[in-house]
């Protein structure tokens, strides 16, 4: 039945709302998967490829990541180094640093990757050794490449 002076809606507001919610959920699922894979790449490279001597295991144990959405942690990855005489302080420091960073990101999605021992920056700057720089660059490039691929697919499908 046509309404006077306008078009007849094909869907109710409720139906449109459900449709919108479905696509938002799917998009958020894809964002989460992308960030999780990126975080895993980050820690894999940083933990295995760091070209520094880590006698205590603290530095490698301080490497980790979290995925945060609207200020809430969805996923975290901390792991004790396989080697070293004193590994637990590194993991504790990673969790402490992340807890300081999370309040900075109250809205939206964020992937936080850390090497949390205070001397990590000196190992990279003064000793010219890689702790997380290569992993960070690789992860950023990987996210850009995967995002472009995802958006290209969506564009081809007409979304």
Residue, then its C-alpha position, 0 to 999 in steps of 0.5 A: x500500500x502506497x503512502x500519500x506523499x512518499x515511499x512505502x518502507x520495505x523494512x521496519x526500523x527494527x529490521x534495519x537495526x538488526x541488519x546494521x548490528x549484523x554488519x557491525x559485528x562482522x566488521x568488529x570480528x575482522x578488526x579483532x582477527x587482524x589485530x590478533x594476528x598482528x600482535x602474534x606476529x609482533x611477539x614472535x619476531x621480537x622474542x625470537x629475532x632480538x639480537x641481544x644477550x638476555x642473561x636474566x630473561x627479563x627483556x624477552x619476558x617483558x615483550x608482549x601485546x594486548x588488544x584493547x577496545x574502548x578501554x577494555x582488554x580483549x586479548x593479551x599475550x605475555x610469556x616468560x622467556x625460555x632462558x634466563x635466571x630471573x624472568x618474572x620481573x620482565x613479565x610483571x613490568x610488561x603488565x605494569x606498563x600496559x596498565x599505564x597505557x590502556x587509559x590513554x585509549x578509552x575509545x576505539x580499537x588499539x594494539x599495544x606492543x611492548x618491550x617493557x624493561x626500562x633499559x630496552x631503549x638503551x639496548x637499541x639506541x646505545x648498543x645498536x641492537x634490535x629489541x622490538x624495532x624490527x618487529x614493530x616495523x614489520x607489524x605496521x607494514x603487515x597491518x597496512x598490507x592486510x587492511x588494504x587487501x581487506x578493503x580492496x576485497x570489500x570494494x570489489x564486492x560493492x560494499 
